[in-house]
Amino acid sequence: MKYSLILLFSVVFICVQYRSFSQTRCGSHVHQHEKLESNPLLKQKKRKLDKQIGDYLKYNKKSLSSAVMTIPVVFQIIHNGDPVGQQENLSNSRIMAQLDQLNADYGRTNSDAANTPQSFQSIAADTEIQFCLATTDPNGNPSTGINRYNIANLNNVNQAACWDFDYVDDKIIRPLIWNSTVYLNIFTTIRLDNRENGQCLKDELLGFASFPGTNSDVDAAVHAYYTIGSLSSPNPDGGQFGMGRTVTHEVGHWLGLEHIWGGFDGGCSEDDNISDTPLQNDSSTGCPVAPLYDNCTSSGPGLMFMNYMDYSDDACMNMFTQGQANVMVAAINVSRPGLLSAVCGGGVTNPNCDQINVVNGTINSDTYKASQTVRSAGQINANRTVIFSSKGTVCLDAGFNVKAGGQFSTDNVGCQ
């Protein structure tokens, strides 16, 4: 299989599902096709970015595996006045559970990683991409990385309206988005609707995300609130899609990945054009048992239905491939370069923090396990704070030192 990034500029990816969770479908590629066919300039820009990313993959293989990149995230919570912790006004703990799941999935530390079939274990990847809550806003003011907005206080927002992606772009994202060159904006909404033949179909969307190259004022990932959760803390309103994998999936699109089966209508002539993902006829649903075959892949290890870019139930997704990881790293370098220097403050350096180095390890139950010696640099002044990023972010006092295999406990998450 070849590599070719599907680019959307003003177009967004839409994952659509019935609220009964009985069906899932996507209309992004049809929408993209219409936009590209009506705008030759977009076609030209798409071809240019495709070539740049393809060239990066070809000529920068060494840099595809380097230090962990940590992307600052701001959660934009849209609610209708419910108290914090109820329904769409998600609790801080629910949001943190989602962030933890996102980091685990992208770092290959997910608790269900062992469920990846043995035939795919060798290509299942730590993407070397991680996410941290933003600690400063675009103006440099302190932030928790979680913003809450009551629709009663937003201009011209009506809960009874059709919350399709155009409505959300215009009424929610554009007025509220933070600088998308240095932040990943994750929006959660009361619901997401779909429009077909002029008719509004209520509560049909799981979420949507912009692809690299999208206009910066709508460059975000958006989710129905009930998809926010984790394997260990499922959203009670989300059913089989309440364990956080919708965010994992949508952020994959935000970082340049297509669906595992490709673009428009599926079929053996369509593909995601990544060499280590099997050719697949169409999306998967439910929780298949491996090996699973179709008319495109009828032998060998079978279909990769457990890939985060398929449509299996949350509990049955558990992997990205190394090829997908490479595409995301290339897309960041070519189309989202601001993320390379962004820190938890979203590109604004907090005068009370210094980022020293990145180490490989995990944070489990507030315990950090180092795989190499890490220490604060000599130039860090007393009473300053040092950020160590490792599948998450913690803040430590200057002078901290731990040997390989050592561990410590901390209550400080983020750097404020």
ABEGO torsion letter per residue (X at the ends): XBBBBBBBAABBBBBBBBAAGABBBBAAAAAAAAAAAABAAAAAAAAAAAAAAAAAAAAAAAAABBBBBBBBBBBBBBBAGBBBGBEABBBAAAAAAAAAAAAAAAAGABAAAAABBAAAAAABBBAGBBBBBBABBAAGBBBAGBBBBBAAABBGBBAABBBBAAAAAAAAAAAABBBAAABBBBBBBABBBBBBGGBBBBGABAEBBBBBGBBAAABBBBBBAAABEBAABBBAAAEAAAAGAAAAAAAAAAAGBBBAAEBBAEEAABBAGBAABBBBABBBBEBBBOBBBBAABABEAEBBAABAABABBAAABABBBAAAAAAAAAAAAAABAAAAABBAAGGBBBAABBBABBBBEBBBGGBBBBABBBBBBAABBBGBBBBBBBGEBBBBBBGBBBBBGBBBBBABBEBX
